[in-house]
Amino acid sequence: MARAMLRPARRVAFAGVVLIYSSCLALGKDADEKTASAPNIYLDLRTNYATFPAGSLSVGFGSFGLFAGHPALSRLASLSNLSNIATLPALPAVSPSSSRTVGLDVPLTIDLNDQVSVYGGFSASASRSDGSDWSAFTINSWNVGFQDDVYQQNGGSIPTITLQSTVTRSAPGVSLPTTSLNTILEFDYALNADETRGLLAGGQYTAVAVESPRVTINPNFVGYVGGYYQWDNNWKFTGRVGVQSFGGGQLLNRTVFEPFTQPLVRLDLDRMDDDDNRLFGVTALISWVPKPSYQLTVRTPLYLVKN
């Protein structure tokens, strides 16, 4: 299962290399007209607080897809190791109570130019369920990925097309190792020349491979529409509404996470500089899984090199 899932991951990585190379060639063609600036290099720190209802698994809507610190994964690992699981008349609940998680994503990001970014880093989290104390704050996964404006509108009639893909792998020692491939394709149609107002549409596909022959987590798809507005003081608001369709999860031939198709809402408020670099951001996400799950993310980029 893991090898099968990693084959498309390698294809996406190869496509990313090709797109990055093509973008660099395009940048090189303009070298006679203008001097290319050095890339932005920064730690795109993201502090997360999330709540999960009982019996749910939140695959999510964002850069990394599967929430690696989800307490239900540890509970699922315990159940998958039971020697008599096949003979049990009924499975115990995977997550009998609601839970909360505090996490930190630390991707080192390099903006190679105004089209292409690459990043890689780690995630850490601590969680608690009703009636239990907070777990230790530990690193639970690492990730690598890229984002590429495959096509830029630049005043034309065809919207900007952005492709983002991230491979996330559980850290060594995690009880239920997983590898996920999260890919987002977004269309951005600017309504003015300054590109401060626009419309969005896109989709996200997340595939998860579990290193256990007993456990299967089916793919998750998100389709959405939205828009954005940036004021003269460089505050930018973006809103997206969509539908998430999750294929559920199985332990042997038994369903432990029910499939669902439910709405979601994501709201972003960002402070940008005059060169459209993010200085600060807050994201609020409400997804029904099928009961409401809430996530708040604060982004505080730490620039090592900024242009």
Buried (B, 14 or more C-beta within 10 A) or exposed (E): BBEEBBEBBEEBBEBBEEBBEBBBEEBEEEEEEEEEEEBBBBBBBBEBEBBBBBBBBBBBBBBBBBBBBBBBBBBBBEBBEBEEBEEEEEBEEBBEBBBBBBBBBBBBBBBBBBBBBBBBBBBBBBBBBEEEEEBEBEBBBBBBBBBBBBBBBEEEEEBBBBBBBBBBBBBEEBBBBBBBBBBBBBBBBBEEEEBBEBBBBBBBBBBBBBEBEBBBBBBBBBEBEBBBEBEEEBEBEBBBEBEBBBBBBBBBEBEBBEEBEBEBBBBBBBBBEEEEBBBEBEBEBEBBBBBBBBBEBEBEBEBEEBE
